[in-house]
Amino acid sequence: ECEEDSEIIVAYDDQLTPEGFVKPDRWSKYADRFLVEKGKGEAEVLFPRGFVYVLVDASKSCKILSVTATKEVYPYEEKKSFFADNKLLNDIFDVSVRTQQVCTIDGFTDCVNRERVLWLGDAYFDCMGNYYSTFDKGLLLTTLYEHAMGQTECGALGGYNSSNVKPDWLLMLSYNLMYLEMVTDYLLYTGDEENLLPLKETVKKLIAYAVSNINGRGVFDTNYKGCSNYWDWGYSEPEGENLKYCG
C-alpha cells in the first residue's frame, strides 16, 4: 500500500552484510524492480529465485500488507547414500546432494540464486553427481538437448544457455570438451543410444570445431572472438587472471 507512486526493488541472497543487509555488490544487478501506483498494488516475480534473505526497498513510503512465496523443487528421488568413518566426508556428501537438488529446475542451474542459467561447466559435474545419487535419466537428456540448442555457426557451444547475451560469447573449448564427455557418459551409464541420435550432428560439428583448432604443436588453441581454451574464475580476484592459450 503506497501513499504515492513508488519504485519497489526486491533483492535476494543467501548471505548478509555485517549490517544485516543483502549484499548489494553481489546481487544488485539481479534484483527485481517494480513500479507500484498510489494505493494498493501487487508485484509478482515469475522467474524462479532462490534465496534465504529478501530485501525490499521502496522509493516512497509504503506498507507491505502480505508476502507469498511459492516453493519450486525438482522432483528428485535420492537413490544412493554415502557413509564413511569421518563426519566431514559425510557432511560434504549430504551438502553436495542437497545443493544439486536446490540448484535444479528443468536443468542444472548455475546457483540457487543469482541468474540461475545453465552453465556447461556446472552441468558436467552435476551430471556425474546425478548418475550416482539420483539417476534421473530424463533430466540428463534434457540438459544435453538444452545446451545443444546453443550451438553456434562455428560448431562450438556457448558457455551457458538461456541467456540474452550474444550467443558467440564464452565459447571455451574446455566447456565443449566437457559436453562431449557428457554425451559419452550418458551412453555409458544409461545405454540409451536411441535418444542420443538426435544429437549426432551437434556432436559432429563440435568435434570438427575442436579439430580445426589444433595448432602446429598438436594442441588445441582456440581463440574465437576472444574466447580461448579455458576459463578461470580467478581472474575476478585481485591477483587472478583469465587463463589464455594453455598448452
N, C-alpha and C positions, 0 to 999 in steps of 0.2 A: 504494500500500500504506500503510494508516494504522494507527497504534497504537491509536487510539480514534476514535469518530465525529468527522468533521471536515467543516466547510463549505469548499468549494473555490470560489474566484472566478477566472474567466478573463476577462481584458480584452484588447482588440485595438487596434492603432493603426498608422499609418504614420509616426509621429513619436515621439521620446523627449524626456524632460526632460533638463536638463544632468546630472542624476544617473544617467541611463540607464534610467529607468522609463517605462512607458507613461503618458501624461498623464491622471491621474485626473479633472482638471477638465473634460476634453473628452469622455471616453468612459465614465466610471464608470457612468452610468445605462444604458449599452448592454452592460454586462458580462453574462456568463452565470454563474449560481450553481447549485451542486450540493451535495447532502449525501451524503457517502460514508461508509458504515458501516465499523466496525472490520474490519480485514482487507484483502483485495484487492477493489477495486471499479473500475468503469468509468463514465466520464461521456462522453456523446456530444452534440454540438451538431448539430441538424438543420437549422436555418435558415442559409442562406449567410452567411458572414462573410468580409470582405476584410481582409487585414492584411499588414503587414511584420514587426511585432513582436507577441509574445504574452506577457502577464504572468499567471502562475499564483500565486495567493495562497491558502494553506491556514490555517485557524484552529488546527489541531493539527499535530503532527509527522507528515509524510507523505513518501513516496518515490515519485517518478514512475518507473514501470517502462518505459513506452513512450508515444509520441505519434504519431498518424497523421493526416495532413491529406489531404483529397480535393480535387483541383483541379476546379472547375466553371467552364467557359468557354463563352460563347455561340459557336456555330459560324459566326463571321464569315468572309467571304471578301473581302479587300481588292481592289477593282477599279480604283481611281483613285490617282493619285500627284500629288505637287506638287514642283516644283523651282524655286528662284529663286537668283540670284547673291547670296545672303545667307544665311549659316549660321543666323542667329537665326530667320528666317522658316521655313526648312526644319525646324529643331528644333521650332518651335511646331506645325507641321503634324503631324509624327511623334508628338509627345506628345499632341496633341489626339485623333488617331485611336486611339492606344493607350489613352488614358483612357476614351474612349467604349466601347471593347471591354471593358475590365475592369469598367465600371460598368453592364454589360448582363447580365441574366439572361433572364427571359421578357418583359422590357420595359426601358425606360431608367430606371435607378435613380438615387437621389439622389447616392450616392458609393460608393467602393469599400469603405468600412467603415461605421461608424455604423448607422443603421436601415435603409438600403437600400430605402426605399419609393419609389413612383412619383410624382414631383412633376411637375405640369403645366408649370411654368416650365422645368425641366430638359428635359422631353420635347420642347418646342418647338424648342430649339436642337439637341438630339441628332438629331431627325428631319431637320433641314436638313443636318447633317453626314452622316447616313446616306445621303441621296439622292446625295451626291457620292462618298463614299469606299467604300461597300459596297453600297448599294441593296438592302437586304433588305426586300422588299415585305411579306412576312408579318409581320415584326416591327413594321413601321409600322402595319399594320392592327390587329394585336393591341393595340398601345399605344392606339389610338383607342377600341377596344372597352372596354379595361380602365378608362379614365377615364370613359367613358360610363356605366359601372355605378355610378359615384359621384354621379350626378345627383340633386339634392335636389328636394323638392316645389315649391320656388320656381322651379325651372328651371336654377339655376346648378350648376356642377360644383365639387366640393371642390378645394382647392388641391393635395391629394395623395390617393392612393388606397392601398388595402390597409393600413388603419390601424385601431386600436381607438379612435382619437379620434372624438368625436361628428361625424357627417357634415356638420353645418352649420357647421363651422369652416373658416376661410380661404377664403371664397367671393369672393376678389378678382376684380373684373371684368377686370383685366389678364390673369389666367390664362385666364379664359373666352374672351376675345377671341383669345388665343393658340390655344386649342383650335379655334375657328372657322377660324383661319389654317391650322392643321394639316390640317383636313379639306380645304380648298381646295387646299393644296399637294399633298396626296396625289393628288387628282384631276388636278392639273396635271402632276405628274411620272410618274404611273403610268397614267393614263387608265382606271383601274379603277372605273368608276361602279357596276357591279353590286354589288360588295362594300361600297360606301358606303351603299347604300339602307337597310340595317337601322338606320343612324344618323340617318335623316331626321327622326324625331320628336324625337330628342335635340337636334338642331340647331335645329328649330323652337322648342322650349321655351326653349332657350338664347338665341336671338335675341329672343324675346318678353320674357325676363327683362331683357336689356340695354335694349331699347326702353322698357320700363316704368320704367326708372330714369334717363331723360333729364329733367333739371331745367328750370326756366323759362328758363335761359340757353342751353338747347340742348346741354348737355354731360352726359356720364354722371356720375352722382353716387350711387353705391351705398353703402348702409350697413346691410346685412342682418346683424343680430345682431353688430354691432361690426366687420364686415368691410367695409372701404372699397374704393376703386378700386384701389389699388396696395399693394405690399408691398416694403419696403426693408430688407434685412438690416443696414443701417447703424444701425438702432435699437438693436442689441445692443452697439454701440461706445459709448465714453464720451460722445461729443458727437453721436451719431446719434439718429434718431427714426423712428418709423413714418410713412410719408407718408400723410396724410389729405386727402381731398377735393381732389385735384389737378385743376386746371381752372378 
